[in-house]
Amino acid sequence: MMKAIQFHEAGGPDVLRYDEVPVPAIGPGEVLVRVHAVGINPPDWYLREGMTVMPPEMRPALEFPLTPGTDMSGVVEAVAVDVPEFAVGDEVFGMLRFPGFDGRAYAEYVAAPAADLARKPAGVDHVQAAGAPMAVLTAWQYLIDLGHDVPSPFTGQVHRPVLITPGMTVLVNGAAGGVGHFAVQLAKWKGARVIAVASGRHERFLRELGADEFIDYTTTDAADVARDVDLVIDAVGGPGAQRFLNVLKSGGTILPVFFAEYDPQETARRDITVSNIQVRSNGPQLAEIGRLFDSGLLQVGVDSTYPLSEAAGAHARAAQGHIQGKIVLTVRP
């Protein structure tokens, strides 16, 4: 038996329970991972809330109890006979079975598809590694390599990453959050001039990650001061997203990470491309990204940590917003 977080009905953070459940069995193509840390992501609380973020006709049927979570880091405990790439004792990290809600990572053990895993970079600990997968894969698949040819469910089009070259200007809105702080670093790695938009308390954090300019949205609207931007990564979205069209050059691109709507006539008039993705699990991409962690070119910002048993408190922290990096559950010291 093991401890895991489950919820037996949809609701607020208080529905999360610290239950005792059987250790999962592994199937073909899987490894059993003893979890050391778990990263928290928006889909975790979307699931906990009953997927109310989606229109009623699109909501999946949920069968309770459910164990949330996709992102984790840990140590391999057992390996299926058809998995040659991992061995017992390997330290691994990954985003499990996404898109989908069957990752079941909020637990002491998890059965993980080997294809979703990579060896944990030696340069980061389990807490940092667990905080990375969904956020860094989202930024990577937007900016560097999509890694598949599946059309976005939001647009019906296959996303094509913009080739970032030295001298380009990239603006990241919501730069201090999970996806945002990785987007800042990846754009800088590719030689872009990076403008980070966040609240003032995150300025030092973002400048240390490589931001060339910083705009405190609590005092200044970036849409009023930024101009001639080649690429906007909007990790906030919402009804105010349209204003970011004003900062782009003709022929520029805007990448909304969260739901946002833009006037199609206005984007056509300005020759602006709007493109988005549904991030997908990808172990080989994480292995490539891991080399950037090991070389010091990428860092993981950790906002706060909570023991697995206090997952409800972690979800309550997430609901407060203004997160710097990622929130992580610790399963083992």
C-alpha positions, 0 to 999 in steps of 0.5 A: 500500500502507499499514500496518494492524494485522491478526491471523491467529488469535484470542488475546492482544495478541501476535497483533496484527501490523503488516502491509502491505496494500492501501489500500482502495477506496471504494464507493457512499456512502463516503469514503476517510479518511487516519487520524490516530488510532484509539480503542480499545474493548472490542469490539476485544479481544472480536474479537481474543479470538475473541468468547469473551465471547459464548455459543458458539452466538451467536459469529459465524464469523470469517474471518482475517486481520482488522483491528479498530477502529471509532473514528477521526479523520482527513482525507478523501482521496477521496469517492464521487460520491454523497456530497455532504456531504464533500469532500477535505480535510475533517477527520472522525471517526466510529464505523464500521459498528457494531454489527459488526466490519467497521470496519477502523480500525486502519490508515493509510487506511479506507473509511468510510460517510459516514453514520457520519461527522461533521466533527471538532470544531475544539475537539479534536485528532485524538487526542481526537476518535478517543477519543470516538465509541463511548463518547460515542454509548453515553452519548448513546443511553442518556441523550439520544436513541436515534436509532433504533427497533431493539430491544435484542438483550439485552432485545428492547425498544426503549430509551427514554432517561430525561428528565434534569431539574434536581434529579434525582440520577444515579449513574455507576458506573465513572465514570472510564472511556470511557462513564462520563466522558461519562455524568457530563458529559451528566447534568451538562449536563442539570442533574442532581446527579451522584455519580461512583463510581471509584477514588480516583485519579480523583477530581480528574479527575471533579470537574473534569468536574462530579461533585458527589459522589465515592465511592471504591469501594476504601474505600466501597461505593456501595450502602451510602451512596448513597440516593434516586437517580433513575438509575444508569448502571452502566458496570461490570456483573458479578455485583455489579450487583444491589446498585445496586438499593438506591440507587434510589428506587421508580420509578427506572431502572438502565442497565447498559452491560455484562452484568449481571443483576437479580432481576426480582421485586425490580425489579418490587417496587421499580418499577425499570426496567432498560433497555439498548442496543446502540450504533449508528453515527450521524453526525448524532448525532456532529455534534450532540455535536461542537457540545458539544465546540466549546462546551466542554461536553464533554471527552475524557479520554485515558488514554494513546496508542500508535503504531499499530505498538504496538497490542499494547501498547495492548491490554495496557494496556487489559487492566490496567483502571483506565483514565481516559478512553480509550486511543488509537492515533496513526497520524500526528503 
